[in-house]
Amino acid sequence: MKKKLWILPVLIGILLIGGAVGLVVYNMYESNAAFEKSQDVMTELKQLIPDPSPANAAASPSTEPPSDDLFAPYEEPTTQPPSEMRSISVNGEEYCGYITLPQLGLELPVMSGWSYERLKTSPCRYSGTVEGRDIIIAAHNYNSHFGRIKELSQGDEIWFTTADGMQYFYRVDYTENVDGYDVDQMLSGGSSDWDMTLFTCTLSGQSRVTVRASFEETEE
């Protein structure tokens, strides 16, 4: 009887390994599905958005009030922040433009508003505007979305093309981890210390990988 006792921990170990493998496979499936959806949208957006031209004019800060709960993108929201950016409708959803991360080889549409379901398709504008230099964009940590933004370094480029065809150029200032409940830290410095924020949850879900970037003037 004692000789058979070793079977139980072995079986438990096999089940745990199988569960971990299953989770990895499921995450890969979701990431691939999200990438395909976002690229389908990108194809349509590029047909609808005018040829990009650089945005150089200084913009006044946005008057849009910040959200009281910045980290609610990972919960189902009850309201949407008002959009002050023109949007384009694709497949029944509104998009305010698209973001390009050259160092990561990514180009992704950005929805004007967010919800948990929308984040499964593309990054979403959580608050702010490019004109007000305080835009915050959230996305899932799929590798095909924002899962690799922690690889961005100071000086790396970020481009944002609006629905009007205006292209805004940014450079990464720094990357930090913000506690999942520290709303003040996430919002601090908006339109003064940084012009754009990208964020996604860590694997544990307890904190947010946060990229701060500043608008860069370009030559006409």
RAZI-V218296 format. One record per backbone hydrogen bond with DSSP energy under -1.0 kcal/mol. CO is the residue of the C=O (numbers start at 0). NH is the residue of the N-H. Records with the same first field share a line. If there is no record, write none. Layout:
CO->NH + NH
//
This chain:
0->3
1->4
3->6
5->9
6->10
7->11
8->12
9->13
10->14
11->15
12->16
13->17
14->18
15->19
16->20
17->21
18->22
19->23
20->24
21->25
22->26
23->27
24->28
25->29
26->30
27->31
28->32
29->33
30->34
31->35
32->36
33->37
34->38
35->39
36->40
37->41
38->42
39->43
40->44
41->45
43->47
44->48
52->166
68->71
70->73
71->74
87->94
89->92
92->89
93->111
94->87
95->162
96->109
97->160
98->107
99->158
100->103 + 105
105->100
107->98
109->95
110->124
114->118
116->119
117->120 + 121
122->110
123->137
126->135
128->133
134->196
135->125 + 126
136->198
137->123
139->145
141->144 + 146
145->148
147->150
148->151
152->155
155->171
157->169
158->99
159->167
160->97
161->164
164->52
165->161
166->54
167->159
168->215
169->157
170->213
171->154
173->211
175->209
177->207
178->181
180->182
181->185
182->186
183->187
186->189
188->191 + 192 + 193
193->190
194->134
195->212
196->136
197->210
198->138
199->208
205->179
206->201
207->177
208->199
209->175
210->197
211->172 + 173
212->194 + 195
213->170
//
